[in-house]
Amino acid sequence: RKEVEQDPGPFNVPEGATVAFNCTYSNSASQSFFWYRQDCRKEPKLLMSVYSSGNEDGRFTAQLNRASQYISLLIRDSKLSDSATYLCVVNLGYGGFKTIFGAGTRLFVKA
Amino acid sequence: EAQVTQNPRYLITVTGKKLTVTCSQNMNHEYMSWYRQDPGLGLRQIYYSMNVEVTDKGDVPEGYKVSRKEKRNFPLILESPSPNQTSLYFCASSSQETQYFGPGTRLLVL
């Protein structure tokens, strides 16, 4: 079983749609959680951190459920520019910044 | 401009020919890391460094070496590259938990 699992997609949605991505992690000792965005052939960039209390940034909402070891990302009112791969990231935190990436979920937003 | 730079950006080499990929950051970050990205597998951590002279293995360290003699530089060394090391490599740095990535190095080992 992978340490961080994501639905690979692709998700094909029309502009204006709401889309939700899910992610599960296996190590209960994980300390911190993030969503990164990666455009084709480019480097990953931080989208947002994820907290148990929830985190919202404009059209994006992230949520963490530690009991279920589950992380989510909700994108409202999708734009063409949201087309990218979304990476779920977990820091294990013990002994240093050991980081595990999910394989990513591909999103295509179409006009 | 705050950035992470990697060189070279593209490299084609042959099996067994030692190579070094350089990584440099100008943000005075303590933490640096190397990843490889392969289709269907996502990014996998090769090595990371908490500070100068402090390095540790990630998930896939076999066949790689690193050094951290200066805070700003974290080179990745392939002593004897093999075709299974053909990949896209990213260097990253961070001061806390947010990582800033370099533009990537595409390596092809023939």
Backbone of each chain as ProteinMPNN parsed JSONL, in Angstrom:
{"seq_chain_A": "RKEVEQDPGPFNVPEGATVAFNCTYSNSASQSFFWYRQDCRKEPKLLMSVYSSGNEDGRFTAQLNRASQYISLLIRDSKLSDSATYLCVVNLGYGGFKTIFGAGTRLFVKA", "coords_chain_A": {"N_chain_A": [[0.856, -1.195, 0.0], [0.56, 2.22, -0.842], [2.122, 5.01, 0.815], [0.926, 7.502, 0.673], [-2.027, 8.07, -0.9], [-3.768, 8.86, -3.847], [-6.553, 9.524, -5.99], [-5.875, 9.015, -9.315], [-7.19, 10.204, -11.428], [-7.849, 11.086, -14.867], [-9.655, 14.082, -13.947], [-12.23, 15.488, -15.644], [-13.761, 18.457, -16.124], [-16.318, 20.978, -16.587], [-15.92, 24.535, -17.031], [-16.603, 26.48, -14.137], [-17.558, 24.451, -12.596], [-17.706, 22.521, -9.52], [-15.172, 20.75, -7.941], [-13.827, 17.928, -6.262], [-11.037, 16.628, -4.561], [-9.535, 13.745, -3.175], [-7.48, 12.3, -0.604], [-5.548, 9.861, 1.017], [-3.57, 8.869, 3.828], [-1.076, 6.737, 5.282], [0.541, 6.68, 7.536], [0.182, 7.214, 10.845], [1.669, 8.886, 12.385], [2.199, 11.136, 11.007], [2.89, 14.599, 10.512], [2.399, 17.111, 9.258], [0.568, 18.636, 6.545], [-0.168, 19.105, 3.08], [-1.307, 20.671, 0.042], [-0.036, 20.68, -3.182], [0.457, 22.228, -6.356], [1.062, 21.237, -9.68], [2.096, 22.187, -12.78], [2.238, 21.094, -16.208], [5.33, 19.616, -16.856], [6.599, 21.347, -15.176], [7.901, 22.731, -12.044], [6.66, 21.653, -8.809], [4.383, 23.671, -6.9], [3.489, 25.272, -3.865], [0.131, 25.072, -2.962], [-1.71, 25.168, -0.79], [-1.618, 24.889, 2.804], [-2.818, 22.32, 5.04], [-5.192, 21.939, 7.562], [-6.673, 20.616, 10.573], [-8.774, 22.139, 11.339], [-9.685, 23.107, 9.02], [-9.075, 24.928, 5.995], [-9.26, 27.78, 4.059], [-8.897, 29.374, 0.947], [-9.787, 31.689, -1.027], [-11.273, 30.318, -3.784], [-10.596, 27.809, -3.051], [-10.66, 25.092, -0.785], [-9.365, 23.317, 1.895], [-9.182, 20.322, 3.816], [-8.579, 18.406, 6.746], [-8.765, 15.215, 8.173], [-7.8, 13.753, 10.866], [-8.414, 11.44, 12.296], [-9.467, 9.696, 10.424], [-7.416, 9.714, 8.688], [-7.299, 11.26, 6.349], [-7.374, 13.536, 3.666], [-8.612, 16.406, 2.029], [-9.391, 18.346, -0.915], [-11.163, 21.017, -2.154], [-12.351, 22.578, -4.996], [-13.953, 25.36, -6.036], [-16.12, 26.846, -8.542], [-14.587, 26.36, -10.974], [-11.802, 27.294, -13.002], [-10.341, 27.703, -16.277], [-7.637, 27.974, -15.932], [-7.131, 26.451, -13.741], [-6.471, 23.953, -14.518], [-4.316, 21.351, -14.064], [-1.952, 19.265, -12.268], [-2.664, 17.988, -9.109], [-1.091, 17.656, -6.082], [-0.947, 15.689, -3.236], [0.554, 16.061, -0.118], [2.569, 14.881, 2.522], [4.209, 15.435, 5.54], [6.366, 13.55, 7.487], [7.799, 14.146, 9.716], [9.273, 13.085, 11.896], [12.485, 13.134, 13.229], [13.232, 14.895, 11.294], [12.557, 16.602, 8.143], [10.992, 14.61, 6.575], [9.47, 13.811, 3.661], [6.535, 12.834, 1.968], [5.081, 12.386, -1.134], [1.941, 12.211, -2.794], [0.911, 10.508, -5.825], [-0.449, 12.226, -7.422], [-3.285, 14.015, -8.793], [-4.825, 14.476, -11.793], [-6.25, 17.297, -13.326], [-8.507, 18.525, -15.685], [-9.913, 21.381, -16.911], [-12.533, 22.481, -18.844], [-13.704, 24.669, -21.418]], "CA_chain_A": [[0.0, 0.0, 0.0], [1.334, 3.446, -0.886], [1.978, 5.796, 2.035], [-0.024, 8.573, 0.369], [-2.768, 7.618, -2.068], [-4.697, 9.792, -4.482], [-7.199, 9.108, -7.228], [-5.055, 9.631, -10.369], [-7.996, 10.89, -12.422], [-8.058, 12.53, -14.809], [-10.962, 14.678, -13.756], [-12.58, 16.411, -16.724], [-14.909, 19.22, -15.65], [-16.536, 22.238, -17.301], [-15.71, 25.774, -16.268], [-17.663, 26.786, -13.184], [-17.907, 23.274, -11.791], [-17.026, 22.269, -8.256], [-14.5, 19.452, -8.018], [-13.222, 17.545, -4.987], [-9.977, 15.629, -4.598], [-9.331, 13.069, -1.904], [-6.15, 11.749, -0.381], [-5.405, 9.164, 2.288], [-2.185, 8.592, 4.207], [-1.065, 5.53, 6.101], [1.337, 6.816, 8.753], [-0.548, 8.028, 11.824], [2.602, 9.828, 13.01], [2.389, 12.272, 10.096], [2.807, 15.831, 11.279], [1.856, 18.258, 8.545], [-0.109, 18.2, 5.335], [-0.209, 20.194, 2.108], [-1.618, 20.449, -1.365], [0.8, 21.38, -4.144], [-0.007, 22.208, -7.737], [2.151, 21.086, -10.646], [1.755, 22.314, -14.189], [2.97, 20.128, -17.043], [6.775, 19.777, -17.036], [7.111, 22.412, -14.313], [8.113, 22.335, -10.665], [5.498, 21.796, -7.918], [4.293, 24.906, -6.111], [2.544, 25.146, -2.768], [-1.211, 25.625, -3.115], [-2.134, 25.531, 0.557], [-1.446, 23.956, 3.907], [-4.08, 21.677, 5.423], [-5.328, 21.854, 9.018], [-7.89, 19.938, 11.037], [-9.843, 23.142, 11.432], [-10.046, 23.528, 7.675], [-8.322, 26.07, 5.505], [-9.893, 28.27, 2.838], [-8.171, 30.442, 0.253], [-10.582, 32.006, -2.218], [-12.111, 29.225, -4.286], [-10.007, 26.548, -2.616], [-10.844, 24.718, 0.615], [-8.695, 22.065, 2.236], [-9.639, 19.783, 5.096], [-7.834, 17.258, 7.257], [-9.419, 14.39, 9.184], [-6.711, 12.917, 11.392], [-8.922, 10.134, 12.741], [-9.625, 8.858, 9.227], [-6.18, 9.858, 7.907], [-7.893, 11.649, 5.079], [-7.18, 14.942, 3.321], [-9.423, 16.746, 0.862], [-9.264, 19.662, -1.542], [-12.354, 21.382, -2.903], [-12.185, 23.747, -5.866], [-15.26, 25.881, -6.489], [-16.103, 27.735, -9.695], [-13.347, 26.006, -11.676], [-11.341, 28.114, -14.125], [-9.455, 27.013, -17.218], [-6.282, 28.039, -15.39], [-6.967, 25.457, -12.671], [-6.01, 22.706, -15.119], [-2.985, 21.034, -13.541], [-1.935, 18.09, -11.403], [-2.709, 18.392, -7.705], [-0.306, 16.697, -5.316], [-1.168, 15.616, -1.794], [1.893, 15.948, 0.47], [2.567, 14.625, 3.962], [5.51, 15.436, 6.22], [6.336, 12.618, 8.598], [8.19, 15.0, 10.825], [10.162, 12.585, 12.941], [13.892, 13.173, 12.86], [13.507, 15.817, 10.196], [11.452, 16.88, 7.245], [10.826, 13.509, 5.624], [8.273, 14.214, 2.928], [5.96, 11.851, 1.059], [4.143, 12.934, -2.105], [1.054, 11.348, -3.56], [1.254, 10.48, -7.255], [-1.093, 13.361, -8.066], [-4.572, 13.908, -9.486], [-4.82, 15.365, -12.952], [-7.508, 18.022, -13.55], [-8.701, 19.279, -16.927], [-11.093, 22.227, -16.908], [-12.803, 22.793, -20.252], [-14.65, 25.777, -21.669]], "C_chain_A": [[0.889, 1.242, 0.0], [1.087, 4.252, 0.383], [0.996, 6.939, 1.869], [-0.714, 8.195, -0.937], [-3.756, 8.668, -2.542], [-5.346, 9.112, -5.673], [-6.435, 9.782, -8.372], [-5.852, 10.448, -11.378], [-7.747, 10.286, -13.801], [-9.511, 12.916, -14.524], [-11.16, 15.676, -14.906], [-13.851, 17.146, -16.33], [-15.078, 20.466, -16.498], [-16.194, 23.417, -16.404], [-16.888, 26.01, -15.34], [-18.051, 25.631, -12.286], [-17.166, 23.284, -10.456], [-16.425, 20.866, -8.324], [-13.799, 19.185, -6.685], [-12.191, 16.451, -5.193], [-9.805, 15.034, -3.204], [-7.937, 12.464, -1.833], [-6.163, 11.019, 0.957], [-3.934, 8.899, 2.555], [-2.174, 7.476, 5.235], [-0.35, 5.687, 7.438], [0.661, 7.761, 9.74], [0.354, 9.032, 12.535], [2.852, 11.057, 12.138], [2.072, 13.572, 10.814], [2.135, 16.987, 10.548], [1.48, 17.851, 7.126], [-0.295, 19.393, 4.394], [-0.842, 19.711, 0.814], [-0.668, 21.311, -2.193], [0.153, 21.265, -5.512], [1.202, 22.071, -8.639], [1.595, 21.202, -12.059], [2.689, 21.426, -15.001], [4.437, 20.533, -17.199], [7.363, 20.911, -16.19], [7.304, 21.895, -12.883], [6.822, 22.47, -9.851], [5.559, 23.119, -7.162], [3.214, 24.74, -5.061], [1.221, 25.818, -3.11], [-1.735, 26.079, -1.746], [-1.765, 24.457, 1.56], [-2.82, 23.435, 4.317], [-4.11, 21.502, 6.927], [-6.634, 21.154, 9.366], [-9.07, 20.9, 11.097], [-10.325, 23.601, 10.061], [-9.296, 24.779, 7.286], [-8.917, 26.495, 4.172], [-9.066, 29.408, 2.265], [-8.902, 30.706, -1.045], [-11.472, 30.848, -2.607], [-11.667, 27.846, -3.796], [-10.235, 26.323, -1.118], [-10.187, 23.374, 0.858], [-9.133, 21.635, 3.629], [-8.814, 18.556, 5.459], [-8.695, 16.536, 8.287], [-8.373, 13.41, 9.712], [-7.195, 11.529, 11.789], [-9.038, 9.168, 11.566], [-8.382, 8.866, 8.349], [-6.536, 10.207, 6.461], [-7.739, 13.157, 4.891], [-8.012, 15.233, 2.078], [-9.086, 18.146, 0.354], [-10.508, 19.893, -2.384], [-12.051, 22.631, -3.716], [-13.565, 24.149, -6.362], [-15.069, 26.765, -7.704], [-14.824, 27.553, -10.505], [-13.071, 26.954, -12.85], [-10.461, 27.267, -15.039], [-8.047, 26.927, -16.637], [-6.061, 27.084, -14.21], [-6.484, 24.115, -13.215], [-4.555, 22.467, -14.733], [-3.073, 19.683, -12.839], [-1.836, 18.559, -9.96], [-2.096, 17.275, -6.858], [-0.629, 16.81, -3.835], [0.181, 15.309, -1.147], [1.795, 15.826, 1.979], [3.995, 14.675, 4.472], [5.436, 14.512, 7.428], [6.863, 13.256, 9.872], [9.116, 14.422, 11.851], [11.593, 12.6, 12.431], [14.19, 14.111, 11.722], [12.323, 15.948, 9.269], [11.317, 15.794, 6.19], [9.464, 13.673, 4.965], [7.834, 13.118, 1.975], [4.93, 12.552, 0.168], [3.205, 11.845, -2.606], [1.418, 11.447, -5.035], [0.562, 11.586, -8.039], [-2.412, 13.011, -8.731], [-4.6, 14.945, -10.589], [-6.201, 15.978, -13.143], [-7.454, 18.729, -14.889], [-9.999, 20.068, -16.785], [-11.32, 22.713, -18.333], [-13.862, 23.889, -20.373], [-16.007, 25.249, -22.104]], "O_chain_A": [[1.86, 1.312, 0.753], [0.002, 4.199, 0.963], [0.307, 7.309, 2.819], [-0.056, 8.02, -1.962], [-4.477, 9.278, -1.753], [-4.754, 8.227, -6.292], [-6.351, 11.01, -8.4], [-5.294, 11.277, -12.096], [-7.46, 9.094, -13.902], [-10.448, 12.175, -14.822], [-10.353, 16.585, -15.103], [-14.909, 16.529, -16.212], [-14.109, 20.967, -17.068], [-16.183, 23.305, -15.179], [-18.037, 25.769, -15.711], [-18.792, 25.812, -11.32], [-16.149, 23.957, -10.289], [-17.097, 19.913, -8.719], [-13.252, 20.095, -6.063], [-12.433, 15.475, -5.903], [-9.916, 15.729, -2.194], [-7.309, 12.161, -2.847], [-6.733, 11.517, 1.928], [-3.146, 8.725, 1.626], [-3.142, 7.289, 5.972], [-0.6, 4.923, 8.371], [0.578, 8.965, 9.498], [-0.139, 9.933, 13.214], [3.643, 11.926, 12.507], [1.135, 13.657, 11.607], [1.385, 17.754, 11.152], [1.989, 16.872, 6.58], [-0.542, 20.519, 4.825], [-0.903, 18.514, 0.534], [-0.514, 22.507, -1.943], [-0.598, 20.329, -5.788], [2.236, 22.697, -8.411], [0.74, 20.421, -12.476], [3.775, 21.057, -14.553], [4.744, 21.649, -17.618], [8.473, 21.379, -16.446], [6.921, 20.771, -12.559], [5.98, 23.31, -10.167], [6.634, 23.618, -6.83], [2.164, 24.15, -5.315], [1.189, 26.986, -3.499], [-2.147, 27.226, -1.575], [-1.62, 23.282, 1.221], [-3.848, 24.027, 3.989], [-3.162, 20.977, 7.511], [-7.568, 21.105, 8.566], [-10.222, 20.503, 10.922], [-11.263, 24.391, 9.958], [-8.926, 25.589, 8.136], [-9.066, 25.679, 3.263], [-8.598, 30.286, 2.989], [-8.669, 30.031, -2.047], [-12.339, 30.442, -1.833], [-12.304, 26.838, -4.101], [-10.035, 27.22, -0.298], [-10.419, 22.412, 0.124], [-9.416, 22.46, 4.497], [-8.409, 17.777, 4.596], [-9.283, 17.166, 9.166], [-8.096, 12.381, 9.096], [-6.466, 10.549, 11.634], [-8.746, 7.978, 11.692], [-8.3, 8.114, 7.378], [-6.129, 9.542, 5.509], [-7.941, 13.943, 5.816], [-8.103, 14.397, 1.178], [-8.576, 18.996, 1.084], [-10.864, 19.067, -3.224], [-11.554, 23.623, -3.183], [-14.253, 23.372, -7.024], [-14.009, 27.363, -7.891], [-14.066, 28.505, -10.695], [-13.978, 27.353, -13.581], [-9.909, 26.247, -14.624], [-7.349, 25.931, -16.826], [-4.934, 26.928, -13.738], [-6.125, 23.231, -12.438], [-3.678, 23.276, -15.036], [-4.125, 19.044, -12.818], [-1.023, 19.422, -9.632], [-2.52, 16.12, -6.912], [-0.586, 17.897, -3.259], [0.879, 14.393, -1.582], [1.05, 16.556, 2.634], [4.886, 14.038, 3.91], [4.565, 14.661, 8.284], [6.415, 12.934, 10.972], [9.71, 15.174, 12.624], [11.874, 12.13, 11.329], [15.315, 14.123, 11.222], [11.227, 15.471, 9.562], [11.519, 16.065, 5.007], [8.433, 13.674, 5.638], [8.652, 12.54, 1.26], [4.024, 13.225, 0.66], [3.616, 10.704, -2.816], [2.142, 12.354, -5.447], [0.927, 11.864, -9.182], [-2.633, 11.883, -9.171], [-4.422, 16.139, -10.348], [-7.208, 15.269, -13.125], [-6.496, 19.436, -15.198], [-11.061, 19.488, -16.563], [-10.425, 23.283, -18.956], [-14.772, 24.008, -19.552], [-16.922, 26.033, -22.357]]}, "seq_chain_B": "EAQVTQNPRYLITVTGKKLTVTCSQNMNHEYMSWYRQDPGLGLRQIYYSMNVEVTDKGDVPEGYKVSRKEKRNFPLILESPSPNQTSLYFCASSSQETQYFGPGTRLLVL", "coords_chain_B": {"N_chain_B": [[15.896, 38.189, -6.496], [14.104, 35.596, -4.958], [15.051, 32.261, -5.188], [15.426, 28.843, -6.362], [17.964, 27.213, -7.97], [18.94, 24.958, -10.552], [21.383, 22.977, -12.187], [22.735, 20.86, -14.725], [19.86, 21.744, -16.804], [18.986, 19.905, -18.633], [20.194, 16.709, -19.479], [21.993, 14.277, -21.194], [23.495, 11.209, -20.879], [25.856, 8.475, -20.585], [25.8, 5.076, -19.425], [27.474, 4.576, -16.375], [29.123, 6.829, -16.395], [30.238, 9.24, -14.355], [28.318, 11.84, -12.848], [27.266, 15.134, -11.825], [24.641, 16.958, -10.449], [23.893, 20.22, -9.869], [22.604, 22.25, -7.195], [21.296, 25.207, -5.961], [20.364, 27.658, -3.555], [19.057, 30.867, -2.701], [17.865, 31.784, -0.41], [18.646, 31.461, 2.149], [17.86, 29.132, 3.409], [17.586, 26.406, 5.703], [16.867, 23.761, 5.285], [17.166, 21.354, 2.727], [16.434, 19.372, -0.192], [16.357, 16.479, -2.346], [14.497, 15.161, -5.065], [13.108, 12.621, -7.175], [11.083, 12.291, -10.074], [8.808, 10.175, -11.515], [6.716, 8.76, -14.051], [3.47, 7.954, -12.919], [4.391, 7.372, -10.396], [4.888, 9.602, -8.951], [6.545, 12.181, -6.976], [9.497, 11.188, -5.415], [11.429, 11.084, -2.526], [14.903, 11.473, -2.427], [17.32, 12.196, -1.01], [17.737, 14.197, 1.954], [18.576, 17.256, 3.662], [19.19, 18.709, 6.744], [20.783, 20.746, 7.563], [23.991, 22.357, 7.229], [26.422, 19.91, 6.616], [24.727, 17.948, 7.568], [22.967, 15.287, 6.582], [20.468, 13.013, 5.292], [18.953, 9.871, 4.392], [16.344, 9.55, 2.011], [13.483, 8.051, 0.565], [14.427, 6.687, -1.689], [17.415, 6.288, -1.927], [19.42, 4.775, -3.128], [22.207, 4.49, -5.239], [22.787, 7.137, -5.372], [24.519, 10.066, -4.183], [25.035, 12.736, -1.853], [26.085, 16.01, -0.784], [26.632, 18.516, 1.714], [28.184, 21.07, 2.093], [28.095, 23.767, 2.176], [25.629, 26.176, 3.131], [23.973, 27.103, 1.077], [24.236, 25.369, -1.1], [23.555, 22.164, -2.554], [24.544, 19.581, -3.912], [23.754, 16.842, -6.125], [24.981, 13.666, -6.64], [25.779, 11.242, -9.018], [27.468, 8.471, -9.019], [27.897, 6.259, -10.682], [25.991, 6.2, -13.101], [22.928, 4.582, -14.088], [20.586, 3.172, -16.477], [18.086, 3.023, -15.17], [18.023, 5.26, -13.658], [17.224, 7.265, -15.194], [15.237, 10.041, -15.308], [13.142, 12.74, -14.004], [14.46, 15.242, -12.109], [14.147, 17.019, -9.077], [15.21, 19.676, -7.048], [14.771, 21.03, -3.774], [14.114, 23.61, -1.367], [13.584, 24.793, 2.007], [12.544, 26.845, 4.758], [10.845, 26.385, 6.844], [8.166, 24.477, 6.672], [7.164, 24.749, 4.141], [7.997, 23.974, 0.904], [10.208, 25.075, -1.645], [10.684, 24.687, -4.988], [13.234, 23.865, -7.377], [13.646, 24.321, -10.992], [13.857, 21.832, -12.164], [15.634, 18.966, -13.489], [16.143, 17.201, -16.332], [17.119, 13.999, -16.879], [18.693, 11.658, -18.922], [19.821, 8.448, -19.151], [21.794, 6.486, -21.062]], "CA_chain_B": [[14.726, 37.304, -6.589], [14.27, 34.347, -4.224], [14.892, 31.16, -6.121], [16.247, 27.632, -6.321], [18.453, 26.96, -9.322], [19.53, 23.65, -10.803], [22.124, 22.838, -13.438], [22.086, 21.372, -15.932], [18.42, 21.512, -16.909], [18.821, 18.703, -19.44], [21.462, 15.991, -19.584], [22.024, 12.925, -21.748], [24.791, 10.63, -20.571], [25.946, 7.031, -20.791], [25.939, 4.264, -18.219], [28.764, 4.525, -15.72], [29.869, 8.089, -16.44], [29.884, 10.037, -13.182], [27.79, 13.168, -13.103], [26.795, 15.915, -10.686], [23.621, 17.969, -10.697], [24.042, 21.224, -8.813], [21.412, 22.92, -6.687], [21.668, 26.348, -5.143], [19.239, 28.513, -3.144], [19.504, 32.166, -2.187], [16.906, 32.191, 0.607], [19.24, 31.137, 3.45], [17.093, 28.04, 4.009], [18.372, 25.346, 6.324], [16.493, 22.449, 4.78], [17.172, 21.127, 1.278], [16.063, 17.995, -0.501], [16.328, 16.044, -3.736], [13.441, 14.239, -5.438], [12.97, 12.212, -8.568], [9.681, 12.137, -10.443], [8.612, 9.207, -12.58], [5.279, 8.618, -14.363], [2.701, 7.033, -12.097], [4.977, 7.202, -9.061], [4.964, 10.877, -8.254], [7.862, 12.571, -6.495], [10.045, 10.367, -4.337], [12.559, 11.772, -1.91], [16.156, 10.74, -2.555], [18.066, 12.589, 0.177], [17.448, 15.53, 2.454], [19.594, 17.819, 4.54], [18.626, 19.64, 7.722], [21.683, 21.88, 7.694], [25.346, 22.064, 6.729], [27.022, 18.663, 7.087], [23.696, 17.052, 8.101], [22.159, 14.735, 5.497], [19.822, 11.748, 5.629], [18.355, 9.201, 3.259], [14.913, 9.553, 1.8], [12.923, 6.743, 0.227], [15.113, 6.015, -2.804], [18.778, 6.825, -1.956], [20.397, 3.872, -3.758], [22.803, 4.975, -6.473], [22.978, 8.581, -5.285], [25.23, 10.655, -3.058], [24.854, 14.175, -1.714], [26.943, 16.677, 0.19], [26.125, 19.835, 2.12], [29.341, 21.757, 2.664], [27.674, 25.158, 2.362], [24.187, 26.225, 3.334], [23.234, 27.397, -0.144], [24.421, 24.368, -2.158], [23.243, 20.765, -2.197], [24.692, 18.83, -5.162], [23.381, 15.43, -6.231], [26.048, 12.987, -7.363], [25.552, 9.877, -9.478], [28.827, 7.97, -9.234], [27.887, 5.346, -11.834], [24.581, 6.219, -13.504], [22.363, 3.45, -14.829], [19.367, 3.584, -17.184], [16.923, 3.187, -14.277], [18.087, 6.588, -13.045], [16.593, 8.211, -16.117], [14.122, 10.609, -14.551], [13.1, 14.182, -13.808], [14.951, 15.479, -10.756], [13.872, 18.329, -8.492], [15.798, 20.102, -5.792], [13.858, 21.909, -3.047], [14.606, 24.156, -0.103], [12.543, 25.403, 2.836], [12.948, 27.281, 6.086], [9.939, 25.705, 7.771], [7.635, 23.279, 6.032], [6.831, 24.995, 2.737], [9.154, 23.728, 0.065], [10.334, 25.804, -2.894], [11.361, 23.761, -5.888], [13.948, 24.3, -8.559], [12.916, 24.081, -12.238], [13.961, 20.441, -12.592], [16.696, 18.495, -14.387], [15.75, 15.979, -17.049], [18.297, 13.166, -17.096], [18.539, 10.432, -19.706], [21.021, 7.614, -19.084], [21.728, 5.491, -22.14]], "C_chain_B": [[15.03, 35.997, -5.858], [14.07, 33.176, -5.171], [15.794, 29.987, -5.766], [16.674, 27.356, -7.762], [19.088, 25.582, -9.402], [20.267, 23.695, -12.135], [22.769, 21.465, -13.533], [20.577, 21.146, -15.898], [18.12, 20.232, -17.691], [20.185, 18.035, -19.574], [21.222, 14.605, -20.164], [23.418, 12.388, -21.493], [24.754, 9.121, -20.838], [26.159, 6.324, -19.465], [27.364, 4.311, -17.693], [29.56, 5.819, -15.699], [29.381, 9.02, -15.331], [29.362, 11.407, -13.561], [27.323, 13.819, -11.807], [25.748, 16.903, -11.17], [23.697, 18.972, -9.541], [22.693, 21.817, -8.436], [21.863, 24.039, -5.776], [20.426, 27.16, -4.8], [19.779, 29.781, -2.487], [18.596, 32.684, -1.074], [17.409, 31.904, 2.028], [18.446, 30.042, 4.18], [18.015, 26.986, 4.589], [18.106, 23.994, 5.664], [16.545, 22.403, 3.259], [16.937, 19.658, 1.002], [16.164, 17.745, -1.996], [15.214, 15.018, -3.93], [13.657, 13.784, -6.875], [11.487, 11.992, -8.829], [9.585, 11.238, -11.658], [7.116, 9.02, -12.807], [4.613, 7.574, -13.481], [3.211, 6.864, -10.678], [5.039, 8.499, -8.28], [6.393, 11.211, -7.868], [8.281, 11.671, -5.345], [11.328, 11.01, -3.83], [13.812, 10.897, -1.962], [17.009, 10.946, -1.297], [17.528, 13.929, 0.664], [18.533, 15.954, 3.429], [18.948, 18.856, 5.439], [19.497, 20.87, 7.905], [23.05, 21.468, 7.159], [25.879, 20.816, 7.423], [26.021, 17.697, 7.725], [22.825, 16.57, 6.95], [21.562, 13.411, 5.941], [19.132, 11.192, 4.396], [16.849, 9.418, 3.224], [14.447, 8.141, 1.46], [13.71, 5.971, -0.826], [16.556, 6.499, -2.934], [19.784, 5.992, -2.755], [20.886, 4.46, -5.08], [23.086, 6.464, -6.482], [23.838, 8.936, -4.075], [24.919, 12.137, -3.035], [25.922, 14.702, -0.768], [26.341, 18.033, 0.518], [27.253, 20.547, 2.868], [29.04, 23.238, 2.923], [26.159, 25.168, 2.459], [23.435, 26.361, 2.019], [23.279, 26.292, -1.193], [24.174, 22.949, -1.677], [23.339, 19.926, -3.483], [24.272, 17.377, -5.035], [24.387, 14.75, -7.139], [25.605, 11.581, -7.736], [26.914, 9.33, -9.868], [28.901, 7.091, -10.477], [26.439, 5.219, -12.322], [24.176, 4.967, -14.279], [21.052, 3.9, -15.471], [18.153, 3.76, -16.274], [16.977, 4.486, -13.477], [17.653, 7.684, -14.013], [15.318, 8.728, -15.457], [14.149, 12.124, -14.633], [13.443, 14.436, -12.344], [14.641, 16.911, -10.322], [14.645, 18.5, -7.197], [14.806, 21.042, -5.114], [14.548, 22.439, -1.807], [13.441, 24.738, 0.682], [13.144, 25.845, 4.155], [12.066, 26.654, 7.151], [9.412, 24.479, 7.05], [7.244, 23.491, 4.584], [8.078, 24.811, 1.904], [9.062, 24.531, -1.236], [11.215, 24.96, -3.81], [12.139, 24.485, -6.974], [13.185, 23.896, -9.81], [13.004, 22.657, -12.756], [15.127, 20.185, -13.536], [16.228, 17.196, -15.012], [17.01, 15.201, -17.408], [17.921, 11.924, -17.886], [19.861, 9.687, -19.653], [20.882, 6.497, -20.111], [22.539, 4.24, -21.815]], "O_chain_B": [[16.06, 35.366, -6.093], [13.061, 33.095, -5.871], [16.756, 30.102, -5.006], [15.837, 27.277, -8.661], [19.695, 25.104, -8.444], [19.84, 24.358, -13.08], [23.292, 20.954, -12.543], [20.082, 20.421, -15.035], [17.119, 19.561, -17.437], [21.201, 18.705, -19.758], [20.365, 13.858, -19.693], [24.41, 13.027, -21.845], [23.735, 8.578, -21.265], [26.644, 6.918, -18.503], [28.329, 4.117, -18.433], [30.591, 5.885, -15.03], [28.256, 9.52, -15.37], [29.88, 12.058, -14.468], [27.025, 13.14, -10.824], [25.941, 17.596, -12.169], [23.576, 18.596, -8.374], [21.769, 21.876, -9.247], [22.719, 23.839, -4.914], [19.54, 27.335, -5.636], [20.811, 29.767, -1.815], [18.558, 33.887, -0.818], [16.67, 32.085, 2.996], [18.372, 30.031, 5.409], [19.082, 26.704, 4.045], [19.018, 23.183, 5.507], [16.034, 23.296, 2.584], [17.203, 18.803, 1.846], [16.071, 18.668, -2.805], [15.006, 14.135, -3.098], [14.298, 14.465, -7.676], [10.736, 11.571, -7.949], [10.196, 11.498, -12.694], [6.331, 9.11, -11.863], [5.117, 6.463, -13.316], [2.529, 6.27, -9.842], [5.225, 8.483, -7.064], [7.339, 10.603, -8.368], [7.509, 11.427, -4.418], [12.191, 11.421, -4.606], [13.777, 9.726, -1.585], [17.369, 9.988, -0.613], [16.943, 14.696, -0.101], [19.296, 15.138, 3.945], [18.252, 19.759, 4.975], [19.02, 21.915, 8.348], [23.226, 20.344, 6.69], [25.801, 20.681, 8.644], [26.428, 16.724, 8.36], [22.036, 17.338, 6.4], [22.077, 12.761, 6.851], [18.772, 11.93, 3.479], [16.179, 9.464, 4.255], [14.956, 7.16, 2.002], [13.669, 4.741, -0.855], [16.903, 7.076, -3.965], [20.889, 6.462, -3.029], [20.091, 4.873, -5.925], [23.57, 7.002, -7.478], [23.879, 8.208, -3.084], [24.582, 12.729, -4.061], [26.574, 13.943, -0.051], [25.63, 18.624, -0.295], [27.269, 20.614, 4.097], [29.658, 23.869, 3.78], [25.487, 24.28, 1.935], [22.358, 25.784, 1.867], [22.44, 26.274, -2.094], [24.53, 22.578, -0.558], [22.312, 19.596, -4.076], [24.415, 16.762, -3.979], [24.622, 15.191, -8.264], [25.122, 10.824, -6.894], [27.453, 9.677, -10.918], [29.864, 7.172, -11.239], [25.749, 4.253, -11.996], [24.969, 4.382, -15.017], [20.47, 4.902, -15.054], [17.276, 4.569, -16.577], [16.065, 4.774, -12.702], [17.706, 8.872, -13.694], [14.433, 7.952, -15.096], [15.041, 12.718, -15.238], [12.789, 13.905, -11.447], [14.835, 17.869, -11.07], [14.721, 17.593, -6.369], [14.079, 21.77, -5.791], [15.451, 21.804, -1.262], [12.429, 25.132, 0.101], [14.138, 25.283, 4.614], [12.528, 26.419, 8.267], [10.162, 23.525, 6.84], [7.013, 22.522, 3.861], [9.106, 25.431, 2.174], [7.996, 24.65, -1.841], [12.329, 24.576, -3.456], [11.757, 25.564, -7.427], [12.175, 23.198, -9.712], [12.295, 22.304, -13.698], [15.55, 21.069, -14.282], [15.952, 16.217, -14.318], [17.861, 15.688, -18.151], [16.958, 11.229, -17.561], [20.898, 10.215, -20.056], [19.971, 5.672, -20.034], [22.587, 3.309, -22.619]]}, "name": "protein", "num_of_chains": 2, "seq": "RKEVEQDPGPFNVPEGATVAFNCTYSNSASQSFFWYRQDCRKEPKLLMSVYSSGNEDGRFTAQLNRASQYISLLIRDSKLSDSATYLCVVNLGYGGFKTIFGAGTRLFVKAEAQVTQNPRYLITVTGKKLTVTCSQNMNHEYMSWYRQDPGLGLRQIYYSMNVEVTDKGDVPEGYKVSRKEKRNFPLILESPSPNQTSLYFCASSSQETQYFGPGTRLLVL"}
